[in-house]
Amino acid sequence: MTPVAAALGGAFSMAAGGALAGLVTPARWRSAVVGAATAGVGIAGAIAGLAAVSGTGWQVRLPDLLPLAGVSLTVDAVGGWFLLLIGGVAAVVGVYTVGYTGQTGHGPAARGALALVPLFVAAMLLVPAAGSVSTFLLAWELMAVTSLLLMLAEHRHTPAVRTAGLWYAAMTQAGFVAVLLGLAWLAAAAGGESFDTIRDRAAQLSPLASSGVFLLCLAGFASKAGVVPLHPWLPRAHAEAPSHVSALMSAAMVKLGVYGIVRIAFDLLGGGPRWWWLLLGALGALSALYGILQAAVATDLKRLLAFSTSENVGLILLGLAAAGLLAGAGQFTVAGVAVAAALLHAANHAGFKTLLFCGAGSVLRATGTRDLDELGGLSRRMPATTVLVGVGVLGAAALPPGNGFISEWLLLQALLHRDPAGGTTLIIAAPVAVAVVALTAGVGVATYVKALGTGFLARPRSTKASDAVESPPTMLAGMGLAAAVCAGLAVFPAVTAPALDRVTSGLRVGSAPMQGGVDLQLAGVAASISPLWIAVGAVGLAVAVAAVARTTGRTRRRAAAWDCGDGPLTARMEYTSTSFAEPLQRVFDDVLAPEQDIDVTHPAESAYLVRTVEYRRRLPDRVEARLFGPLMTAVSSIGQAARGLATGSVHRYLAYMLTALVAVLIAGVFR
């Protein structure tokens, strides 16, 4: 038995045991048992992924497990990378779950909700291990159903959860239908449903078939990944789901949308025409820019993180699109850098987004609110959580020495070191992509400075924030593990080079020319970076400045801050999340289209005096309103009109059946 088989067998066994334990274990021990089982499933999945990216593959077929098609499992380096990501996220979330769900018997800590957590992780592990169309579709639907049920854990207590559940169910099932049609078309055109058969016969597919499959699968997988404009479910579901589920969905599940695109476009279809990659790059750029703009003006902490996920997925797609264009132009070395950047950013995003959603859960558990305008002062009440969230913010803002900086730097190297002779398309597309990455990074810094500054620093703006208490040790331990992974990827990114080289080689776009130990060097590309020395320099500079200030500065004394003669400073005088983002909102008014209203109330005695001023601002999702608003209106109209077909008359129903039968017979005659 190979290490991959043993690890996956252990993962699925622990998932079944954890689900059973969640149903039968008393409430006192339920969270600890299920959390430990989830962590075990994650560790086993990560071991399987690590073995796969190290060169140990695995393949098995179980013909009697699923009627007609059977079950086919195949783990290669590509699937192994995503197994590693999912397993790592699940291991952290499992530890965090022990403290987050506590000993309550409702909501996220209910028997059913806890029992579903290890099953959800197992379903996600099954997706990159699938080796045939039918197995992949089965795993994809299991993942969708378990995640939907977990997201609805608090539907009895929060009405917004029900709306989010409807959106998620509709979008995920529409995406599944698109993937189903695309993969069924692919299997029919290739004459077999196994991935090996499809891969061998991909070159024989007609351009219409390959492009049709690509478009259908892109629509389905982009919906699952939260790519704009197929994103409306994401800020709702991630915001309303329990925080440990939000971490699993945002850090792990959306990556399987990326996996589907990688598997279909690069591996099974073996690449395609230039317009594929231009379309993918356009979606990535739109998602990155729109996602970070919505995050910048969001006041709900979890909604901010959800839109940030759309932004980061957009950057990943931008890297994949660049790789496709560069490989099509024969620039395989730089194409390998672009794929490596995309896959490494997927890992980095999994690390810091797990940490940030767990941090948001800690804040929600301690204060009962996600509104940044009501927070503040948490650095004194929750110092450990503040430090850990700061590590995640550093990575999400793509600032050195954060881990997000390294993968975005790699993406820029791929875009900047292309051969100018690659054609007009690359000459135009590459600078545009560089501008998108730069603008996204700039707005991202402002976004996370706002989140950390208004949410954790300064003075508390509500009693909820002033009465907050630090999270339990198990929650801090889970967040600490995620922070350690982020720090490791930030300082020693070269450790991923062998794994990324095997993954990119399997995708047939060239190998990842990454090498080095302390330094990260790109062979064939005149670029190198030393993340460790950057981190040492940043820490050393901060320590030196603090030491100089303490040794040479004047004696410190406490004094009241200058208040402009208006009295002592209060929390009402601080920047809130809304006021901090207001200048940025004004810059992008045409994109965000804010809705605002000011009501001025005058006393009855004089219209020249003002009694109260009330300001209201709303920032709706413009893409959702313009695209899905008319669509939902049309669907509702069709549904209302279709009611006339169901009158309750048996004779009419029999006529429908007879008409359908005649139509099928006529179609068979003329076939």
N, C-alpha and C positions, 0 to 999 in steps of 0.2 A: 504494500500500500504506500502510495506516494505521500509526502508531507501535505500536499494540497488536499488530497482525498481525506486524510485523517483529520486535518483542521476543519474542513467544511462539514465532515460527518459530526465532529464534536460540536460545531456551531449549531447545526440543525437539531441535534439532540438536546443541547442546553436550552435552545429556544422552546422546544416542546415542553421540557421540564419546567422552565420558567413560566410559561403560560399556564401550565397545570397548577404550579405553586401559587400563582396570582389568584386562581379561582378558589383554592381550598385553604390557603394559609390564613390564620387569624390576622385581624387588622394590625395588631401590635408589631408583627414581624413581616407583614406583607411587603412593604416598601423595601426593606433590607434584602429580602430573598429575591424579589424580582429585579432589583437594582443590581445585585451581584450576578444574577443569571444574564442580564442584559450586558453587563461588562464582560462576562465570560464569552458570550456570543461575539461581541466586538473583538476581543483579543484573538479568538480563534479565527475570525474572518480576516483580521490583519495578518496573522501568521500565514494563512493561505495565500493572501495577496503578496506577502513578502517572498514566499517560496516561488510564486509564479513569476514575479519580476526578476527573480534571481536566476531564472532559466529552467525551472521545473514546471513543465506543463502537466495537464491531466485531462483525460477524456473518458467518458463512460456513457453507455446508452442503456436505458431501462425500458424495454419495449412494453412491458405489462403494466407499468405504473399509470399510464394515461391512455384511454381508449383511442384506437385508430393510429395515432402518431407516436405514442410513447413519450418518454422524457429523455432528452439528450443534454448532457452537461459537458462543457468544454471550457477550460480555464487556460488562457494564454497570458502573455505579458500585458496586453491591453486591458483585458478583464482584471488581471491581477492588480494593476494600479488602482482601479476603482474599488476593488475589494479592500485594498489597504486603506483607502480614504474612508470608506464606510465603516470598516472595523475600528479604525482609530476614533472616529466620532462617537460610535456606539459605546466604546469602552469608557470614554470620558463621561458621556451622558448617563451611563449606568451608575457610575459612582455618584454623580450629581443627583440622580433621581432618588436615592436613598433619603437624603435630607429634604429635597424639595417637596415630595409628596407627603412626608411625615406620617402621622398616625391617624389622619382623618379618614372617614369612611365614605366620602363622596367625591364627585368630580374626578380629578386626575388620580386620586388614591382609591377609587372604587375598584372592586374586583375585576370587572371587565376591562376597565381602562388600563390597569396595570398589566393584566394578562396579555393585552395586545401589543405592549411595547416590544418584548423580545420577538414576537411574531413579525412585527413590522421590520425589525432589523434583519431577520432571516429572509423575509421577502426581498428586501433590498439586496442582500448578498446573492440571492438566486438570480437576479437580473443579469449582472455581468458574467455569471457562470453558465448562462443558457447557451446551448450550442445548436439550437434549431428555432425555426419560426414559432412553432406551437409552444415550445417550452418558454421562449421569451415572452410571448403574449400572456401565457398563464402567470408567469412571475410578475409581469408588469401590472396585471389586473389585481393580483394579490396585494402588491405594494399599494396600489391606489385605494383599494377597499379598506385595508388596515389603517392607512394614514387618515382616511376620511373619518372612520370611527373614532380614532384617537383625537382628531381635531374637534369632534363634537362632545368631548368629555364634559364640558361645562355648559352645555346648551340649556340646562334647566335654570341656571343662575344668571346667564348673560344672554339677552335676546340677540345681540350682535353675532353671537356664535352661529345661530341658525341661518342668518343671512349669508355669513361667510361659508357655511357648509353647503348651501345651495349653489353658490358661485363655484366653489371648488368641485363639487360633484358634477356640475354641468360642464365645466371646462376640462376636467380630467377625463370624463367620458367622451367628450367630443374629440379630445386629443387621442384617446385610445382608438376611436373609430378611424381616425386618419392613419394611425400607425398600422392598424389591422388591414385596412385597404392597401396601404403601401407594401407591407410585407407579404400579403397574399398575392398581390400582383407580381412581386419579385420572385416568390416561390414558383408561381405558375410559369413565368417567363423562363426561369432557370431550369425547370423540370425537376425540382426537388426542394425540400424545405430545410435540409441541414445547411449550416453555414459553410461547411467545407464544399458542398456541391455548388452552392451559390457563388462562392469565391472563385471556384474553378471555371465556372461558365459565365462570369460577369462580362467578359470581353465579347461574348456572343449576343448580348442583349442589344436590342435596337435603341437608338437615341431617344425615341419616344418613351419606351419602357423605362430606361434608366432615369431619365429626367422626371417622368411621372412619379416613380418610386421615391426619388430624392425629394420632390416637392411635398408629397403626402407625409413622408416620414419627418421632414423638416418641420412641417406644421405641427405634427403631434409631439415631437420631442421638444420643440421650442416652447410649446404650451406648458409642458411639464417643467421646463427650466425657468419659466417666468420671464421669457423674452418679450419685450415690448414689440408689438401691441397685444400679445396674447397673455398679458400679465395680470389682469384685474383680480384674479383669485388670490394672487400671492400676498399682497399687503393685507388682505382681509384674513386669510387663513393663518398666516404666520403671526399676525398680531393677536388673534383670538384663541389660537391653540395654546394649551399649557406649554410653559417655556421649555421644558425638556423635549417636548414634541416639536416645538418650533426649531430647536437646535438640530434635531434629526432631519427635519424637512428642509431647512435652509442650507445646512452644511453638507448633508449627504444626499437627500432625495433629488434635489434639483440637479446634482451632478450627473445623475443617471440620464437626464435629458441630454446633457453634453455627451455622455457615453454613447447614447443612441446615435447622435449625429456622427461621432467619430467612427463608430462601428459600421454604419451604413455607407457614409460618403467616402471614407478613406479605405476601409478594409474590404467590405463586401463588394462595393461597386468599383473600387480601385481608382477613385478620382473621377473627375468629369470636366465638362467644358468650363471656360472662364466665367460665364455668367452665374454658375453655381456659387462660386466663391465671392463674386461681387454682391450677390443677393445675401449671402451669409454675412459678409462684412458690413453691409448696410444695416441689417438687423442688429448686428453687434454694436455698431456705432450708435444707432438710435436707442438701443436698450441702455448702453452705458451713459449717454448724455441725459436722457429723460429720467432714468432711474436715480442718478445722483442729484439732479435738480429737485425731484420730488422728495428725496431724502433730506436735502438741505433745508426745505421749508416745513418739514414734518415736525409736529410737536409731540406726537406719540412715539415713545422710544422704540417699541417693537415695530411700529410701522416704518420708522426711519431705517431700522436694520433690514426690514423686508425689501424696501426699495433699493437699499444698498446691495442686496443680493442680485437684483436685476442688473444693476450697474456692473458688478463683478462678472456675472455670466456674460454680459455684453463684451467685456474685455477678453474673456476666454474665447468667445466666438470670433472676435477680431483677430486673435492669434491663429486660430484654425483657418480662417479665410486667407490670411496672409500666407500661411503654409501652402494652401492649395494653389494660390496664384504663383508663388515662387517655384513650387515643384513643377507646375505647368510650363514655366519659363526655363526649366532646366537648372535652376539655382538650388540644388538639393541641400547644400551645406547650410545656407541661410534658412531654407524651409525647415530643416531639422531644428534650428534654433527657435523658430516660431512655434512649432509644435511643442517643443520642450517648455517654452514660456507659457503656453496655454495650459499644459498639464500641471506644471509647477504652480501656476496661479490657482488652479483648481484645488491643489493640496493646501496652499497657503490660505485660501478663502475658507476651506473646511476648518482649518485651525482657528483663525481669528473669529470667524462667525460663530463657531461653537462657543468660544469664550464669551463673546459679546451677548449672545442670546441667553446663556447661563447667567451672565451678569445682569441682564434685564430681568430675568426671573428672580434673582436675588433682590433686586430693587422692588419688584412688584410684591414679593412675599413680605418684605419689611415695611412697605409703605401703603400697599393696596392701590397704587396708581402707577400709570405709565406716562402720565402727562409731564413733560419736562418743565412746563411753566409752573407746576406745583412742587417741584423738587428743589434741589440745592442743599448744601450743607452736609451731604452724605459722606464727604471725606472725613469728617470728624466722627460721625456715628457708625460708618462702615469703612474703616480704613483699609482692611485687607481686600474687600471687594473693589474699592476704588483703585488700588494699585493694580489688581489683576485686570480690571476693565481698561486701565491705562495701557497695559501691554497689548490688549486687543485693538484699542484705538490706534496705537502706533502702527500696527500691521495694516489695519483697514485704511488708514490715511496714506499708506504707501510712502511713509517717511523713514529714512534710515535712523536707527538700525532695525526697523520693523520688517517682518517677513514679506509683506506685500510689496515692499520696495524692490526686492530682488527679482521677482517674476515680471514686474512691470519694466524693470531695467532690461531684462532679457528680451521682452517684446519690442522695446525701442531699438535694441541692437539689431534685431531681425529686420525691422523696417528701415533703419538707417544704413545698413551694410548691404543692401540689395545691389545687384549689378545694374548700372544705369542703362545697359543695353537690353534690359528685360522687356522692353516694349512700352508703348504709350500708356497702357492701362496701369502698369506698375508705377510709371512716372507720376501719374496723377493720384492714384489711390494711396500710395505710401505716405506722402506728405499730409494728406487728409487724415489718415489713420494716426499719424504722429500728433496732429493737432487735437484729435479726439482724446487720445491718451493724456495729453498735457492738460487740456481743459477739465477732463474728468478728475485728474489728480488734484488740480487746484481747488475745484469746488468740493472735492472729497475732504481736503484738509479743513476747509471752513465748516463742513458738516460735522466732522468729529470733534473739532474744537468746540463747536456749539454744544454737542451732546455731553462732552466731558465737563465743559466749563459751567453750563447752566444747570446740569443735572447733579453734579457731584461737588463743585466748588462753591465759593461764596457763602451766602447765608440761606438757611432754609426758608422757603416761601409758603410753607403750610405746616400745620401741626403734624400731618402725616410724615413729612420729611424730618421734622425736629424730633419725633418720637421713634425714628427708625432704629432697629437693632441689627447687629452683625449676623450674617448667615451662619447656619450650623457648620461644624467641621467637615462633614461629608460633602456639602455643597462647595465649600472652599477648596477641598481636596480635588474635586473634579475640575473646577476652574483652574487650579494650580497645574494639573496635568496638561490641560489645554495650553496654558501660558508657557509651560516648559517646551512643548512641541513647537509653538510659535517661535520661541527664542532659539531653539535648535535649528529650525529651518532658516531663520534670519541670519544666524552667525555661521552655520556650516551647510550652506545649500549644496555644496559640491558632493555631499554624501548621496544625493539623489541621482547623480550623473549616470552611474551604471544602469540603474533601473530605467531612467528615461531613455537611455540609448537603446535598450532592448525594446521598449514600447514604440519608439519612433521607427526603429528598423522594421518592426512588425507591421507598421502602417504604410510602408513602402513610399515614404517621402524623404528618405535620407536619414542618417543617424544624427543624434544630438551631439554636437562637437563640444561637449562640456567636459572639463577635466580640472584636476587640481585638488588640493587638500584645504589649507587655510584660505588660499586664493581661489577664485572661480575664474577659469580661463576658457575662452572659446577658441578651439583649434580651427584654423582656416579663416577666422574672423579676428581682426585686430582689435580685440576688446578683452579686458580683464577687470576684476573688481575684488576688493579684499573686505568682505563684510565684517570679519572679526576685528580688523584694525579700525574700521569705521566705528564699530561699537566701542572698542577700547578708547579711541580718540574722543568720542562723544562723552563717555562717562568720565574720562580723565579731565576733559575741559570743564565739565560741570563741577567736578570735585575741586579743581584748581581755582576756579572763580569763587566758589564758596569759601575755600581756605584763605584766599587773598582778602576777601571781604571781611572775614572774621579777625584776621591778624592785623590788617592795616587800617580797617575802618574805625570810625569813632565808636565809643561805647553805646550800645543800643539802649534805648529807653522807650517806654510805652507812651504814646500820645494819641489823642483823638485825631482821626483822619479829617482832612479839610472838607467841610460840608457846604462851602459857598455861602455861609451865613444862614442856611435854611434849616438848621437843627441837626440832630444826630442822624446818621445814615441808617436807613431801614431796608428791609428786603424788597419793599415796593420800589426802591430807587435803582435796583439792580437790573441788568439786562436779563430778560426772559428769553426763552427759545424763540418766541415769536418776534420780539424786537431785534434779537441778534440776526435773524435771517431776513429781516425786512429790507435792508439795502440790497441784498442779493436778489430778493424777489423783485424789486423794482427794475433791476438790470434785465431780468428775464420775464418781465410782465407779459410780453407778447406770446411767450411759450406757455407760461403757467396759467394765464387768464384768471387772476384771482377775482373773487366776488366779495365786495366789501360794502358796508353800509354804515352810516353815521346818523344817529338819532340825537337831536338836540332838544331838550325840554326847557321851555321858558316858564317863569312864574306868571300867574294870571295878571299881576300888577303891571308888568312891563315886558315887552317883546325884546328889549335891548339887554335884559339880564338873562343869565343862563343858570338854570337849576342843576341839570345833569347833562352829561355827554356820554352816550353809549356807542362804542365802536365794535362792530362785528366784521370778522373777516373769515372767508371760507376759500379753501384752495381745492376745488374738485379735480379729479383726475380727468384731464381734458381729452386724452385719447379714449378713455372709457366712455365719456359722455358722447363724443362725436362718432365713435365706431360702434360701440355696443348698445348705446341708447336706441338708435334707429333699428338696429337688428332685433333687439328685444321687443320693440313695438311691433315690428313686422311679424315676429313669431307669435306674439300674443294675438294679433289680428287673425293670423292663419288658424290658431287654436280656436278662437271664437267662431270663425266661419266653419271649422270642421265639426263643431258640435251638431250642426244640421245633418251630418251624415249618420250620427248615432241617435236615432229617434226611438229606439227600443222595439222597432218592428222586426220580428223574426223573418218575415218575407223579404224585407229589404236586405237583411244580412245574407240570406240565401242567394239573393240576386248578386250581391257583391262577390260571393264565392264562385258562383257560376261564371260571372264575367272574368274573374281572375283565371279560372280554369281554361276558358276558351282562349284567352290571351296567351297562356302558356302553350297550349296545343298549336295555335297558329305560329307562334315563334319557333316551335320545334319543327314544324313543316317547312318553313322558309329558311331554316338554318343551313 
